[in-house]
Amino acid sequence: MIDHISLQVSDLAASAAFYDAVLAPLGGRRIMEHDDTIGYGTSFPDFWIGLATTGGRVREAHVAFTAADRDGVVAFFDAAVGAGAEVLHEPRVRPEYHEMYFGAYVRDPDGNNVEAVCHR
């Protein structure tokens, strides 16, 4: 149902460095750049970051990226920690969601809750 999503960021360079690092283990890469926005994806840009222009504080969002396997979740987590991300939840099975849910959560440079999840 969702075609694409965009987050406003306060520092485009810092956020781009973060997402370059954490999306690579999931197969994500920069696909398009336009003005003060960057589109990431595997075949088309379905996740965008853009410099905040509306004024005020950027509000927290939660974004979850699909990992092909549990190793991908761990690689995402390791890349995020290596990029200096705050750890919210280390990789583990989360049976409260379902018996195969394996996820890890970190904060991006703007404080957003960013997750990688594998459902296998």
C-alpha positions in Angstrom: 0.0 0.0 0.0 2.8 2.4 0.7 4.7 3.6 -2.4 7.3 5.7 -0.6 8.0 7.5 2.6 10.1 10.5 3.5 11.6 11.8 6.7 12.7 15.4 7.3 16.2 15.6 8.7 18.1 18.5 10.3 21.5 17.7 8.8 21.3 16.0 5.4 25.0 15.1 5.3 24.9 13.4 8.7 21.7 11.5 7.9 22.9 10.5 4.5 26.1 9.0 6.0 24.0 7.1 8.5 21.5 5.7 6.0 24.3 4.9 3.5 25.9 2.7 6.2 22.8 1.0 7.6 20.9 0.4 4.4 23.8 -1.2 2.5 23.6 -4.5 4.5 19.9 -4.7 3.5 20.7 -4.1 -0.2 19.6 -0.5 -0.1 21.5 2.3 -1.9 21.1 5.9 -3.1 19.1 5.8 -6.2 18.2 9.4 -6.7 19.3 12.8 -5.4 17.3 16.0 -6.1 17.9 19.4 -4.5 18.0 18.7 -0.7 16.6 15.2 -0.9 18.0 11.7 -1.3 16.0 8.6 -2.4 17.1 5.1 -1.3 15.9 1.7 -2.4 16.8 -1.5 -4.0 15.3 -0.9 -7.5 13.4 2.4 -7.1 13.5 5.1 -4.4 10.9 4.1 -1.8 12.6 5.7 1.2 13.6 9.4 1.1 15.3 11.8 3.5 15.1 15.5 2.9 16.3 18.6 4.6 13.6 20.0 7.0 12.1 23.2 5.6 9.0 23.5 7.7 10.7 25.0 10.7 10.5 23.8 14.3 11.8 20.6 15.7 11.8 17.5 13.6 9.3 15.0 15.1 10.2 11.4 15.9 9.1 8.7 13.5 9.4 4.9 13.4 10.6 3.3 10.2 11.2 -0.5 9.7 13.3 -1.9 6.9 13.0 -5.5 5.8 16.0 -7.7 6.0 16.3 -10.9 3.9 17.5 -12.9 6.9 18.6 -12.5 10.5 22.2 -11.9 9.5 21.0 -8.8 7.6 19.4 -7.5 10.8 22.6 -8.0 12.7 24.7 -6.4 9.9 22.2 -3.4 9.9 22.7 -3.1 13.7 26.4 -3.4 13.6 26.6 -0.7 10.8 24.3 1.6 12.9 26.4 1.2 16.0 29.5 1.7 13.9 28.0 5.0 12.7 27.4 6.1 16.3 23.7 5.3 16.6 22.0 5.1 20.0 20.9 1.5 20.6 17.3 1.1 21.5 17.0 -2.7 21.3 19.7 -5.2 20.2 18.9 -7.9 17.7 16.7 -10.6 19.0 13.5 -12.6 18.5 10.4 -10.7 19.6 7.7 -13.3 20.3 5.4 -10.6 21.5 4.9 -9.7 17.8 5.1 -13.2 16.4 7.3 -16.3 16.9 9.7 -15.5 13.9 10.0 -11.7 14.4 13.7 -10.9 14.6 14.4 -7.2 14.9 16.9 -4.5 16.0 16.2 -0.8 16.8 18.4 2.2 16.8 18.1 6.0 16.7 19.1 7.9 13.6 20.9 11.3 13.8 17.5 13.1 14.3 16.2 10.7 17.0 14.0 8.6 14.7 13.4 5.0 15.8 14.9 3.0 12.9 14.5 -0.8 12.8 15.6 -3.7 10.6 13.3 -6.8 10.8 13.3 -10.3 9.4 10.0 -12.3 9.6 11.7 -15.7 8.9 
